[in-house]
Amino acid sequence: MSAQDDIRNLLSRYCEMIDVSDVDGLVELFAHAVLSGFEASREWRGRDEIRELYNIGERRARTSGGRATKHITTNSYIEVDEDAGTALARSSWVLLVSTSPDDPIRPILAGRYHDTFGRIDGAWQFTAREYLVDLSGSESDAVLRGPDR
């Protein structure tokens, strides 16, 4: 498997984990990373801070009460420096939400990820992610609320 395939798999794992509220998985996925964005005044790093970011009420309750999300990451441009063991990716994303099986699925947020990766102990890992929100809908505030935002 190529480095680009490994990195695409990391991008896909994020979508799966966030949609099922797998906070433990997200903590491990970003264990070596610094997260920023959401127009926040801070960065999150280390397992405790990553857990704090993803363990807030609305994010934790995404799949309860009929509310569900689907993150779609696309148009990923990946540039790898094999000699340095580093890579960067620029991707577009859309967040779809459904509040019940009777209501239509709606896109509520869209934006970009600016990611960096490093080869750590022989495996590609996230080392930084910046969340950039380009479009927001009426329900986006529920997703973007959180500590120090």
N, C-alpha and C positions, 0 to 999 in steps of 0.2 A: 504494500500500500504506500502511496506517495505522501509526502508531507501535506500537500493540499487536501488529500482525502482525509487524513487524520484531523486536520483543522476544520474541514467541513463537518466531520463527525462531532467535534466539540460544539460547533455552532448548533447542530441539530439536537445534541443532548441538552443544551440549555433550554431550547423550546419545549422539549418533552418534560423536563424537570419543573420548569416554571408553571406549565399548564396543569400538572398534577400536584402542585404545591409541595414538591420534594425538597424541603428546606435543607435537610442533611446533605442531599446530593448537590445542591447549589453551593453549599459551604465548601464541599470538597472540590467542586468544579473550579471555584474561584479562590482556593486556598492560597495560591501564590500570586494573586492579582490585586491590583488597586482598582476600585470601581469609582466612577465619577459620572456626573451628568445630571439629568433631570432638573437642570437649572438650580442645583443644590449648592450650598455654600461650603460643602465639605467633600471629603473622599472617604471611602470605606476600604479598610484593609485588615487582613487577619480574620481568622475564623469567627471570633466573637462579633466583630463589626459586620461581617458579611451576614451572619445569622440575624443580627438586629435589622439589617436592611430588608431581608426577605421574610422575616417573621412578624411583620406588622399585620394588623387586623384584616384589612381588605384583601391583602395578598394571601394570607393564610386561609381565608374563607372563600376563595374563588370557586371551589367546586361544591360548596355546601349550599343548600337552599335553592338548587336549580341553576345557580350562576356558574358558568363555565367559560374558560378562555381558550383561545387558540392563537399561539404566536407563530408567525410565518416569517422566516428569514430568507431573503432572496438576493439576487444580483451581487453575490459575494465576489469581490476582487481580492485575491490572496497573493501576496508576494513573499517568497521564502528566501532567506539567506542561509543555505545549508551549512556553509563554513562557520558562520557565527552562531548557528543554532537559534536563530530568531526569525520571526515572521510577523507580518501585519495583514490585517484584513479590514476591508470596508464593505459593509453590507447594508441593505435596506431591510426594514421590518415593518410588519403590520400586526396590530393586535385586534383580534375579533372577539366579541363577547356575545354570549347568549344568556338571557336571564331565565328563560323557561323554554320547554319544547314547543310551546304555542306561539312564542314571539320570534320575529325574524332575527337572524344573526346580523350583527352590526359591527363595522370597523369603528373603533373609538380612538385609536392612536396610530400614528405612523411616524417613522423616523429612520435613523441610521445608527449603526454600531461602528465605532472605531476601536478595533481590537488589536492587541499585540500578544504575541506568544513567544515562549521560550521552550527549548528542549531541556527538560528537567528530569534527571535520572533516566534518560533515554526516551522519554515520552513527551509529546507536545502538550503544553499547559497554557492556559490563559495567564498572562502577566499584567494585563491592563484591559479595561473595557470602559469606554465612554459612551453613555446613552445620550443620544441627541433626538429630541422630539421635534418633528417638523410640522405635524398636523395633529390637532386634538379635537375630540368631539365632546358631547355633553356629559358623558360618563367618565371622562379621563381623570377628573379630579379624584375619584375614588381610588384609582390605581396609583396616582402620583403622590398621594398624601404619605407622609412618613416623617421619620426623625430628621430634624434640621433641614426641612425643605420649605 
